[in-house]
Amino acid sequence: QAQVVESGGGLVQAGGSLRISCTASGLTFTQYTIAWFREGPGKEREFVAWHVHKDGSADYADSVKGRLKISRDIAKNTVYLGMKNLKLEDTAVYYCNVIRDDDTDWGQGTQGTVSS
């Protein structure tokens, strides 16, 4: 039911930083757990991070822990994924996933490319 939209992708050099955003119409993000997934070239979609709405906790995949951080801006109804110390293997399409009681909603993805 919700329209989920990611933005903020682009091209950065290895070691650089990038912040991508997720917004959605038709729902308030504070009521739902928001997750980020990514799909690299020739790879399957994998879990990156999520922010749990009930207790405000966050969890990260081991491959990105310490380099990526998920956060919420309540006023803007936006969830961010901040990325630093980027590596070549971080190149992927990043997808936002809104987890609801009866379904999950996906965005179209935003491309993040890390170059040498």
C-alpha positions as CSV (number, residue, x, y, z in Angstrom):
1,Q,0.0,0.0,0.0
2,A,2.8,2.4,0.8
3,Q,5.0,4.0,-1.9
4,V,8.6,3.6,-0.8
5,V,11.3,5.8,-2.4
6,E,15.1,5.7,-2.0
7,S,17.4,8.5,-3.0
8,G,21.0,9.7,-2.5
9,G,23.0,7.1,-4.4
10,G,25.9,8.1,-6.5
11,L,29.6,7.5,-7.4
12,V,32.3,7.8,-4.7
13,Q,35.9,6.8,-4.4
14,A,37.0,4.0,-2.1
15,G,37.4,5.3,1.4
16,G,34.7,8.0,0.8
17,S,31.3,8.5,2.3
18,L,27.7,8.4,1.1
19,R,24.3,8.9,2.7
20,I,21.1,7.4,1.2
21,S,17.6,8.1,2.2
22,C,14.2,6.3,2.4
23,T,10.8,7.9,2.5
24,A,7.3,6.5,2.2
25,S,3.8,7.9,1.6
26,G,0.8,6.6,3.5
27,L,2.5,5.6,6.7
28,T,4.5,7.0,9.6
29,F,7.9,5.5,9.9
30,T,8.0,5.7,13.7
31,Q,5.4,2.9,13.8
32,Y,7.4,0.4,11.7
33,T,10.7,-1.3,11.6
34,I,12.8,-0.2,8.6
35,A,15.4,-2.3,7.0
36,W,18.1,-1.8,4.3
37,F,19.1,-4.5,1.9
38,R,21.6,-4.4,-1.0
39,E,22.2,-6.3,-4.3
40,G,25.6,-6.2,-5.7
41,P,26.6,-7.1,-9.3
42,G,25.9,-10.8,-9.9
43,K,24.9,-11.3,-6.3
44,E,21.7,-12.0,-4.4
45,R,20.0,-9.5,-2.3
46,E,21.4,-9.4,1.2
47,F,20.5,-7.8,4.6
48,V,22.5,-4.7,5.5
49,A,20.8,-3.1,8.6
50,W,17.5,-2.5,10.3
51,H,16.1,-0.1,12.9
52,V,13.5,-1.6,15.2
53,H,10.7,0.9,16.0
54,K,9.5,-0.7,19.3
55,D,12.8,-0.1,21.2
56,G,14.9,2.0,18.9
57,S,17.6,-0.7,18.5
58,A,19.6,-1.3,15.4
59,D,21.4,-4.3,14.0
60,Y,23.9,-4.6,11.2
61,A,25.4,-7.2,9.0
62,D,29.0,-8.2,10.0
63,S,30.3,-7.0,6.6
64,V,29.2,-3.4,7.3
65,K,29.3,-3.1,11.1
66,G,31.3,-0.1,12.2
67,R,31.1,1.6,8.7
68,L,27.4,2.0,8.2
69,K,24.8,3.6,10.5
70,I,21.0,3.6,10.2
71,S,19.1,6.6,11.7
72,R,15.7,8.3,11.7
73,D,14.6,11.8,11.3
74,I,11.1,11.8,12.8
75,A,10.2,15.3,11.7
76,K,11.0,14.5,8.0
77,N,9.6,10.9,8.3
78,T,12.9,9.7,6.7
79,V,15.3,6.9,7.4
80,Y,18.9,7.3,6.5
81,L,21.8,4.9,5.9
82,G,25.1,6.6,6.4
83,M,28.1,4.9,4.9
84,K,31.8,5.7,5.4
85,N,35.1,4.1,4.6
86,L,33.4,2.6,1.6
87,K,35.0,-0.4,-0.1
88,L,34.7,-1.7,-3.7
89,E,32.5,-4.5,-2.5
90,D,30.0,-2.0,-1.2
91,T,29.0,-1.3,-4.8
92,A,25.3,-2.3,-5.0
93,V,21.7,-1.2,-5.5
94,Y,20.4,-0.4,-2.0
95,Y,16.8,-1.1,-1.2
96,C,14.6,0.2,1.6
97,N,12.2,-2.2,3.2
98,V,9.2,-1.2,5.4
99,I,8.1,-4.1,7.6
100,R,4.4,-3.9,8.5
101,D,2.3,-6.4,10.4
102,D,0.6,-7.8,7.3
103,D,3.2,-7.2,4.6
104,T,6.5,-5.6,3.6
105,D,7.0,-2.7,1.1
106,W,10.0,-2.3,-1.1
107,G,11.4,0.8,-2.9
108,Q,12.9,0.8,-6.4
109,G,16.4,1.0,-5.1
110,T,19.2,3.5,-5.4
111,Q,22.6,2.7,-7.0
112,G,25.8,3.2,-4.9
113,T,29.1,2.8,-6.8
114,V,32.5,2.7,-5.3
115,S,35.5,3.3,-7.5
116,S,39.3,2.9,-7.1
